[in-house]
Amino acid sequence: MPKKEHGSFPEEEKVEQGEVAQAEAEGVEEVESLKKALAEEKDKADKYLANWQRAQADFVNYKRRIEQERAEVVSYANSALILSLLPVVDDLERALASVPDEFAESTWVEGMRHIYRKLQGVLESQGVSVIEAEGKDFDPNFHEAVMMVEGEEGKVIGETQKGYKLRNRVIRPSIVMVGKGSEPPSNNEHK
C-alpha cells in the first residue's frame, strides 16, 4: 500500500472533525456544569457567611448583655445590706429629732449627728438617695399611700417613712399620706 506523505483521506478528516466537535460539545457541557456547580457553591458560601455573621452578631450581643447583667449584679449586690441599714438610719433620725433642747448642744449629741452624717455619706457613696415625697404629686412608683387626709388632691401631704433609691431603682418606697381634696360643704349648712 502506498504511503501518503502529507495528507489524509477525506473520511479520516470527517472522523477527526466529528471527534473534535464531540469533544468540544462535551467540553462546553462540562464548562456549563462547572459554572453551575460554582454558582451553587457560591450560594452556599454566601449562606454560610450570612449565618456566620448573624452568629457573630448574636455572640457580641450576648457578651454585651452578660457584661451589663454582671455590672447590675455588682452595683445592686449591696442592696440587701443597705436595706438592713435603713432602719438604723430611721432610728438615728428619730433619736436626733427627739433630743430635748437642754441637751441639743452637748458633745454626745454632736457625736451622734456626726455618726449620722457619716452613715449618710457612706450610703450616698454607694448610690443611695432619698426619694423626695412631701409636696410632690403622688407616684405609686415611688410612694406607698397609707392614708388619705385633707389636703390638695393627689399631692403627698405627709411622710411617715422616708423612701430610698439605689441608683435608679427604688429599694424602699416612701410611706406617705395623700391629699383627698377638701370636703364639700354639706347641704345642711346652707339651710
Secondary structure, 3 states (H helix, E strand, C coil): CCCCCCCCCHHHHHHHHHHHHHHHHHHHHHHHHHHHHHHHHHHHHHHHHHHHHHHHHHHHHHHHHHHHHHHHHHHHCCHHHHHHHHHHHHHHHHHHHCCCHHHCCCHHHHHHHHHHHHHHHHHHHCCEEEECCCCCECCCCCEEEEEEECCCCCEEEEEEECEEEECCEEEECEEEEEECCCCCCCHHHHC
